[in-house]
Amino acid sequence: MEKAINRQQILLQHLNPSLPSSSSEQNHNLAVSASACLAGDSAAYQRTNLFGDDVVIVAAYRTALCKSKRGGFKDTYPDDLLAPVLRAVIEKTNLNPSEVGDIVVGTVLAPGSQRASECRMAAFYAGFPETVPVRTVNRQCSSGLQAVADVAAAIKAGFYDIGIGAGLESMTTNPMAWDGSVNPRVKQMEQAQNCLLPMGVTSENVAHRFGVTRQEQDQAAVESHRKAAAATASGKFKDEIIPVNTKIVDPKTGDEKPVTISVDDGIRPNASVSDLAKLKPVFKKDGTTTAGNSSQVSDGAGAVLLMKRSVAMQKGLPILGVFRTFSAVGVDPAIMGVGPAVAIPAAVKAADLELDDIDLFEINEAFASQFVYCRKKLELDPVKINVNGGAMAIGHPLGATGARCVATLLHEMQRRGKDCRFGVISMCIGTGMGAAAVFERGDCTDELCNARKIETNNFLSKDSR
C-alpha cells in the first residue's frame, strides 16, 4: 500500500500546479492528492463502482384506493387490480418485460397459494412472458414495502439487475378474519395472546398508555382528509395513479356498468372535528378509536420498478429515487402501533443520517392514536409528514400500502426538487412490529457526491455508506 501511494505521489507531482511558498493551507487542500485504494483500484474507481451499484427506482405507480364492498373496485377481481400497475411500470419506461428478474408482490389476507396464482395470472395479463417469475410476501401492513425491500436486496446481492416490488389487497374479496381454530396454548403466554388482539384494541391501548386524546385523534383525521382533498383537487395524484377500466354491478338488478376508476373514493373534503366527535367508539365503550379516526378498509394495488443505477443510466431512464436503507423491528404486540417510532430511527441511522435530515415522511395512519403518538415521540415537524394525506383519508389496502406510499413519496419529492433530498416511509405492523425505509431523490447525487472532505494525510477517503 505504501509503495502504491509513493508511486501516486511521484506521478501527482507532475500534475499538481506549482504552489508558491506563500500558498495558504486552504489552497494546499485543494490540490490533487494521492489516495489510498483497495486491490490496486483508484478511489475514483471505487466511488464510481459503488455509485453505479445503487438500487434506484425508475417508476412507481398505484391504482386509486377505493372503499371495500361499496367503492369503485367492489366488483373487480384482485388480479385485475394488479395487472394495470404491472403493465404501467413497463409501458411508461419502454422496458422489455423479459428483462425483469422477479416480481415480488406484498399481500396479506388471501390464502397464500390462491393469491400467488392470482399474481402470476396478473403478470400474464400485464404482458410479461412466462420466463419472468412471481412470488408473494406477507409482513402484514408492511408487505408492499417489504416487497420493494426484497427486490432491492436481491439486486444488491447480484441475483438480477431489474425487479418489481408490488402490493395488492382486495379487502372486498378477502375480509380480515381468522380461518380455523386457535391453538389453546396461546392462553399460556401473554405476548402470544396479544398477537390476536383486534387492531382497534391495540389502538385504544396506545391512546390510553401514552395519553393521546380523542381531540388529537379527530384533529389528525380531519387534517388527513383536508390534505388528501387538496392534493386530489390540484391534480397531484395524477402522476402516480393508473386509471383502471373495470365494472360496477348493481346489487339489486345485477346490471353491469363499465367504469374507469382514477380517483381515491374515500376522501371526505368536508370532514370536521365536530362531525367526527359525534361518532361512537368502536372497540371500547369509553374509548377514543372510531371509524372516523382509523384507516379505511380499502381495495387497491401498486408497483415499483427497481434496477441497478448503471443499468438505468445505460437505458437512459430518469431516476425517480434511490433506495437507501430498510429496517424492520419488533415491539410489544399490545401496542403494535408504536412500531414506526422504533423503526424510523433504525432506518435513518442505517443511512448515516439524523431525523432532521429527512425532508418528508410517509407514515401510515393505521389509527390516529398511533400516528399522533409516533409523531410526538420522534418530535417530527408536522409539516413534513403525510403532506398529501394518509390512510385515514386515502385508505389502507394492507398489502398494497407500502407500494402506494413509495409512489406518493417519490412523486412528491420529485415535485419539490432540490429542497427535498431524503424521504422516509414507515408503518406499524399487526402482531407487534414496525418497518421503515429511507429514499433519496434521484437527481441529487453523482459519482463523487459521497466523497468526504480531505482530512488527515491528504488522502481521499472511501465512499461514506
Disulfide bonds with the S-S distance in Angstrom:
none
